[in-house]
Amino acid sequence: MEYMEEENVSRLYIDGKKIILIGTAHVSKHSAEEVKRVIDLEKPDAVCVELDEQRYQSIKDDSRWKNMDIFKVIKEKKATLLLMNLAISSFQKRMAKQFGISPGQEMIQGIESAEEHGAALVLADRNIQITFSRIWGNLGMKGKAILLMQVVGSIFSKETISEEELEKMKKQDTINSVLNEFTEHFPRLKKPLIDERDQYLAQKIKKAPGDKVVAVLGAAHVPGIKEEIRKENDLKRLTKVPPKSKWPKVIGWSIPVVILAIIAYTFYANPSAGLQQAISWLLWNGSLSAVGAAVAWAHPLAILTAFIAAPFTSLNPLLASGWFAGIVQAYIKKPYVSDFESLSDDVQSVKGFWQNKVTRILLVVILANLGSSLGTLVGGADVIRIFIQNL
């Protein structure tokens, strides 16, 4: 194998197949022009773009939010994933507004040029949900909490991006840019976020149809792809969602069993102390979950639902008070089409995020669950305190 290079463009020859890698800047005005120039020059059999089906559809269909089923999102436990997608959308919108650029324009150009020349279009990136799942699976409870805080912080951040930071971001892809600070604290996440995607992209590009292939990629992926394209990578392995650890389930079921056993024993030994424990458990769980829902500006009935559900869902790891509160919120304050249409714009500000009915439902789910989790810790500790005092 040998290859020739020019600025931002690498030409590789593998087993008689010509592969042209265009290293683009996702926030550069000039990248789209370069993509058009190279594809017009090469007239390839296939054009690979660094998109998965979900992101491709979001580019092709601006009205995708209209078709989102918010009840399905809650029931399938995808509120957090949707929040992360909105964080990326918010990040892109802020860049576009500040610098007058359109992130992803080079991918749109790649799609349009492929259609113009009759080339096969290959969506070469791994499904973003699988990437997030493999990231999530590598985190402990602390890491997940830090990630959520950073994602929410990136949505609400009012900081402008300096020219120096913009230049640095031109060498990253959008996902890397949003999670850059986080991966510095958790270096092992570089594997699912970058290395595995390099392997996946390289294999998809190498297997693209035809003798001449152009690939439109973020510049950060080009060095890794040039290394990985020489190897055979197993796409099934790279798209496998890691099995969930048994320990969270064990711990999740152990806590309610221990709490119930302590309360039951205390009731037997000292009924008044047992009653005090039960009241403490109910109040701490219910109150903190209700506070979380209230912070999200939930409807009073959704707040009441969180209060009633939390003490019981905390005793069942398969359930969560936020799901019940979110469903009640969605029924009472059902989002309009206009809420879905303005979603990507509303998430750019704290006010818009809280006023949009879709994002408010997500906040109700997440904050009510966080409140319930905190209530479990505080309420459980109080149950143990009362138990020790009455030994």
C-alpha positions as MATLAB code, in Angstrom:
seq = 'MEYMEEENVSRLYIDGKKIILIGTAHVSKHSAEEVKRVIDLEKPDAVCVELDEQRYQSIKDDSRWKNMDIFKVIKEKKATLLLMNLAISSFQKRMAKQFGISPGQEMIQGIESAEEHGAALVLADRNIQITFSRIWGNLGMKGKAILLMQVVGSIFSKETISEEELEKMKKQDTINSVLNEFTEHFPRLKKPLIDERDQYLAQKIKKAPGDKVVAVLGAAHVPGIKEEIRKENDLKRLTKVPPKSKWPKVIGWSIPVVILAIIAYTFYANPSAGLQQAISWLLWNGSLSAVGAAVAWAHPLAILTAFIAAPFTSLNPLLASGWFAGIVQAYIKKPYVSDFESLSDDVQSVKGFWQNKVTRILLVVILANLGSSLGTLVGGADVIRIFIQNL';
ca = [
       0.000    0.000    0.000;
       1.203    3.494   -0.755;
      -0.377    6.888   -0.638;
       0.142   10.477   -1.699;
      -0.878   13.502    0.355;
      -1.758   17.132   -0.097;
      -3.132   19.570    2.464;
      -6.346   18.177    3.997;
      -6.563   15.424    1.352;
      -4.967   11.962    1.527;
      -4.967    9.534   -1.409;
      -4.514    5.889   -0.526;
      -4.162    2.880   -2.839;
      -5.229   -0.412   -1.284;
      -5.402   -3.573   -3.393;
      -6.035   -1.589   -6.567;
      -8.714    0.546   -4.917;
      -8.262    4.295   -4.696;
      -9.471    5.896   -1.479;
      -9.460    9.681   -1.026;
      -9.803   10.969    2.538;
     -10.862   14.606    2.927;
     -10.035   15.895    6.395;
     -12.607   18.597    7.024;
     -13.182   21.147    9.778;
     -16.760   20.840   11.041;
     -16.835   24.564   11.806;
     -15.017   25.888    8.747;
     -16.622   27.737    5.836;
     -13.978   26.434    3.429;
     -14.421   22.700    4.029;
     -17.637   22.421    2.000;
     -15.939   24.088   -0.975;
     -13.046   21.636   -0.751;
     -15.424   18.668   -0.580;
     -17.178   19.830   -3.757;
     -13.859   20.461   -5.519;
     -12.444   17.006   -4.748;
     -15.603   15.093   -5.638;
     -16.008   17.052   -8.887;
     -12.372   16.240   -9.723;
     -12.360   12.563   -8.751;
     -15.905   11.568   -9.810;
     -15.905    8.614   -7.366;
     -18.033    5.481   -7.378;
     -18.956    6.053   -3.729;
     -18.928    8.914   -1.239;
     -18.624    8.093    2.467;
     -19.725   10.684    5.007;
     -19.075   10.776    8.754;
     -22.752   10.388    9.615;
     -24.966    7.655   10.967;
     -28.586    7.109    9.933;
     -29.931    9.264   12.785;
     -27.769   12.288   11.993;
     -28.344   11.828    8.253;
     -32.116   11.951    8.781;
     -31.737   15.052   10.970;
     -29.950   16.775    8.083;
     -32.428   15.630    5.450;
     -35.561   16.264    7.540;
     -35.679   19.560    9.423;
     -39.134   18.691   10.757;
     -37.953   15.487   12.499;
     -38.877   16.860   15.930;
     -42.567   16.947   14.914;
     -42.609   13.160   14.770;
     -40.972   12.545   18.140;
     -43.126   10.588   20.602;
     -42.267   12.052   24.016;
     -44.144    9.231   25.807;
     -42.023    6.669   23.977;
     -38.857    8.527   24.959;
     -39.833    8.314   28.649;
     -41.001    4.682   28.536;
     -37.830    3.551   26.716;
     -35.664    5.384   29.288;
     -34.086    7.633   26.629;
     -34.594   11.011   28.341;
     -30.890   11.292   29.204;
     -29.820   10.323   25.670;
     -32.152   12.940   24.182;
     -30.722   15.516   26.579;
     -27.206   14.700   25.320;
     -28.349   15.057   21.703;
     -29.882   18.426   22.560;
     -26.595   19.464   24.161;
     -24.816   18.823   20.865;
     -27.526   20.697   18.963;
     -27.249   23.631   21.376;
     -23.465   23.645   21.028;
     -23.720   23.733   17.238;
     -26.305   26.513   17.264;
     -24.151   28.710   19.509;
     -21.177   28.309   17.178;
     -23.312   29.077   14.147;
     -24.678   32.208   15.808;
     -21.320   33.478   17.050;
     -19.273   32.891   13.895;
     -21.911   32.941   11.181;
     -21.089   29.368   10.169;
     -23.154   26.244    9.622;
     -21.636   23.175   11.323;
     -21.974   20.061    9.192;
     -22.172   21.952    5.910;
     -19.326   19.844    4.510;
     -21.375   16.670    5.128;
     -24.380   18.208    3.365;
     -22.101   19.076    0.450;
     -20.806   15.502    0.363;
     -24.394   14.190    0.180;
     -25.345   16.663   -2.567;
     -22.201   15.994   -4.607;
     -22.749   12.223   -4.374;
     -26.278   12.670   -5.738;
     -25.026   15.007   -8.474;
     -22.437   12.488   -9.729;
     -24.587    9.392   -9.222;
     -22.191    8.005   -6.618;
     -23.311    5.584   -3.925;
     -23.736    7.325   -0.583;
     -22.321    5.446    2.418;
     -23.208    6.512    5.970;
     -19.902    5.477    7.487;
     -20.145    6.472   11.143;
     -21.353    4.304   13.999;
     -24.820    4.907   15.411;
     -24.532    7.743   17.926;
     -26.713    5.879   20.429;
     -24.290    2.940   20.389;
     -21.370    5.323   20.927;
     -23.113    6.933   23.900;
     -24.074    3.492   25.259;
     -20.466    2.318   25.111;
     -19.346    5.550   26.791;
     -22.048    5.220   29.454;
     -21.097    1.588   30.078;
     -17.531    2.625   30.936;
     -18.617    5.028   33.672;
     -19.316    4.484   37.316;
     -21.973    6.377   39.253;
     -19.599    9.281   39.876;
     -18.627    9.495   36.220;
     -22.245    9.440   35.083;
     -23.108   12.262   37.481;
     -20.144   14.353   36.247;
     -21.086   13.693   32.603;
     -24.682   14.802   33.167;
     -23.507   17.965   34.918;
     -21.132   18.767   32.067;
     -23.803   18.122   29.429;
     -26.294   20.373   31.219;
     -23.548   22.949   31.766;
     -22.692   22.957   28.057;
     -26.350   23.683   27.246;
     -26.629   26.624   29.621;
     -23.130   28.027   29.171;
     -23.101   31.688   28.175;
     -19.387   31.733   27.432;
     -18.341   32.757   23.962;
     -15.775   30.736   22.040;
     -12.445   32.421   21.348;
     -10.749   32.334   17.960;
      -8.014   30.139   19.490;
     -10.612   27.659   20.770;
     -12.345   27.704   17.384;
      -9.092   26.756   15.651;
      -8.653   23.896   18.116;
     -12.225   22.743   17.494;
     -11.604   22.650   13.757;
      -9.429   19.613   14.460;
     -12.171   17.817   16.394;
     -15.580   16.479   15.532;
     -18.719   17.828   17.201;
     -19.104   14.998   19.695;
     -15.439   15.269   20.697;
     -15.790   19.034   21.132;
     -18.767   18.740   23.494;
     -17.128   16.008   25.582;
     -13.514   17.182   25.284;
     -13.130   18.345   28.887;
     -14.841   15.210   30.142;
     -12.506   12.840   28.283;
      -9.539   14.666   29.800;
     -10.784   13.546   33.232;
     -11.653   10.042   31.981;
      -8.924    9.087   29.447;
     -10.303    5.552   29.008;
     -13.307    7.031   27.203;
     -11.061    7.933   24.273;
     -11.472    4.332   23.108;
     -15.268    4.306   22.517;
     -15.407    7.978   21.526;
     -12.516    8.152   19.061;
     -10.513    4.935   18.583;
     -13.486    2.635   17.997;
     -15.082    5.108   15.611;
     -11.806    5.302   13.665;
     -11.955    1.510   13.314;
     -15.611    1.558   12.303;
     -15.157    4.374    9.789;
     -12.070    2.732    8.265;
     -13.873   -0.582    7.730;
     -16.950    1.076    6.188;
     -14.776    3.161    3.858;
     -12.695    0.166    2.803;
     -15.832   -1.872    2.029;
     -17.598    0.939    0.131;
     -18.650   -0.097   -3.411;
     -16.561    0.731   -6.486;
     -12.892    1.211   -7.305;
     -12.755    4.876   -6.283;
     -14.077    6.134   -2.949;
     -14.112    9.632   -1.435;
     -14.591    9.906    2.330;
     -15.638   13.167    3.999;
     -14.315   13.105    7.571;
     -13.495   15.302   10.512;
      -9.761   16.025   10.393;
      -9.299   14.450   13.858;
     -10.225   11.018   12.486;
      -7.920   10.965    9.459;
      -4.665    9.809   11.188;
      -6.464    6.979   12.996;
      -8.328    5.878    9.874;
      -5.123    5.782    7.832;
      -3.733    3.400   10.441;
      -6.866    1.272   10.871;
      -7.706    0.958    7.187;
      -4.771   -1.436    6.828;
      -6.457   -3.842    9.248;
      -9.665   -5.861    9.298;
     -12.061   -4.575   11.945;
     -15.107   -6.493   13.155;
     -18.164   -4.232   12.778;
     -20.328   -6.565   14.886;
     -17.926   -6.215   17.789;
     -17.828   -2.428   17.418;
     -21.624   -2.135   17.369;
     -22.265   -4.460   20.301;
     -23.787   -2.686   23.281;
     -21.758   -3.802   26.324;
     -23.646   -6.003   28.783;
     -24.695   -4.195   31.912;
     -22.734   -4.971   35.027;
     -24.521   -7.152   37.563;
     -23.304   -5.040   40.472;
     -25.689   -2.088   39.972;
     -28.591   -4.577   39.997;
     -27.239   -6.333   43.064;
     -26.751   -3.023   44.875;
     -30.061   -1.690   43.543;
     -31.995   -4.617   44.998;
     -29.867   -4.897   48.155;
     -30.614   -1.353   49.339;
     -34.438   -1.733   49.439;
     -34.162   -5.211   50.951;
     -31.885   -3.907   53.721;
     -34.075   -0.821   54.320;
     -37.274   -2.872   54.506;
     -35.627   -5.446   56.772;
     -34.397   -2.731   59.156;
     -37.799   -1.024   59.272;
     -39.581   -4.361   59.786;
     -37.242   -5.383   62.618;
     -37.555   -1.960   64.257;
     -41.357   -2.172   64.032;
     -41.182   -5.541   65.756;
     -38.838   -4.333   68.512;
     -40.156   -0.784   68.896;
     -43.303    0.095   66.904;
     -43.007    3.842   67.545;
     -39.405    3.887   66.265;
     -40.462    1.797   63.260;
     -43.210    4.268   62.484;
     -40.665    7.085   62.740;
     -38.438    5.251   60.237;
     -41.295    4.739   57.787;
     -42.317    8.390   57.985;
     -38.700    9.503   57.497;
     -38.336    7.270   54.423;
     -41.583    8.517   52.905;
     -40.876   12.196   53.555;
     -37.240   12.285   52.446;
     -37.883   10.340   49.223;
     -41.134   12.053   48.362;
     -40.062   15.576   49.276;
     -36.733   15.586   47.424;
     -38.235   14.020   44.310;
     -41.061   16.593   44.432;
     -38.489   19.381   44.832;
     -36.683   18.113   41.725;
     -39.940   18.157   39.760;
     -40.761   21.637   41.101;
     -37.359   22.967   40.015;
     -38.299   21.768   36.510;
     -41.503   23.851   36.736;
     -43.630   20.715   36.688;
     -47.414   20.908   36.920;
     -48.667   20.543   40.540;
     -50.103   17.099   39.720;
     -46.725   15.977   38.347;
     -45.043   17.263   41.528;
     -47.602   15.357   43.616;
     -46.976   12.244   41.495;
     -43.241   12.498   42.163;
     -43.925   12.850   45.906;
     -46.217    9.811   46.020;
     -44.209    7.579   43.662;
     -40.667    8.172   44.952;
     -40.862    6.259   48.282;
     -42.136    3.183   46.423;
     -40.068    3.381   43.218;
     -36.946    3.773   45.386;
     -37.682    0.257   46.642;
     -37.876   -1.100   43.075;
     -34.812   -0.565   40.810;
     -36.973   -1.269   37.743;
     -39.043    1.859   38.353;
     -38.304    5.562   38.791;
     -40.448    8.386   40.120;
     -39.325   10.688   37.301;
     -40.932    8.428   34.699;
     -44.323    8.688   36.385;
     -43.985   12.424   36.958;
     -42.832   12.935   33.360;
     -45.758   10.989   31.916;
     -48.218   12.990   34.034;
     -46.521   16.218   32.907;
     -46.729   15.100   29.269;
     -50.434   14.282   29.549;
     -51.351   17.546   31.256;
     -48.982   19.827   29.337;
     -48.828   17.987   26.037;
     -46.286   19.592   23.671;
     -47.556   21.313   20.537;
     -45.964   20.989   17.105;
     -44.517   24.466   17.646;
     -42.630   23.197   20.723;
     -40.938   20.521   18.635;
     -40.225   22.961   15.807;
     -38.544   25.482   18.120;
     -36.710   22.850   20.183;
     -33.236   23.310   18.728;
     -33.497   27.103   19.141;
     -35.029   27.060   22.627;
     -32.229   24.968   24.135;
     -29.786   27.810   23.563;
     -31.043   29.634   26.664;
     -32.043   28.681   30.183;
     -35.368   30.488   29.743;
     -36.140   28.701   26.490;
     -35.116   25.345   27.907;
     -37.558   25.700   30.802;
     -40.375   27.199   28.727;
     -40.369   24.644   25.930;
     -42.826   21.905   26.899;
     -40.648   19.125   25.466;
     -37.500   20.026   27.380;
     -39.506   20.748   30.516;
     -40.791   17.160   30.433;
     -37.205   15.902   30.142;
     -36.228   18.087   33.095;
     -39.129   16.727   35.140;
     -37.991   13.149   34.455;
     -34.315   13.749   35.180;
     -34.608   16.123   38.162;
     -37.348   14.096   39.857;
     -35.164   10.996   39.510;
     -32.136   12.834   40.887;
     -34.211   14.071   43.834;
     -35.458   10.549   44.500;
     -31.891    9.182   44.412;
     -30.783   11.817   46.908;
     -33.858   11.055   49.031;
     -32.906    7.370   49.061;
     -29.450    8.206   50.417;
     -30.696   10.674   53.050;
     -33.783    8.656   53.991;
     -31.793    5.433   54.171;
     -29.193    7.055   56.388;
     -31.940    8.336   58.699;
     -33.544    4.888   58.879;
     -30.192    3.423   59.936;
     -29.674    6.246   62.469;
     -33.020    5.560   64.137;
     -32.263    1.817   64.108;
     -28.894    2.290   65.844;
     -30.425    4.629   68.436;
     -32.972    1.974   69.347;
     -30.666   -1.026   69.544;
];
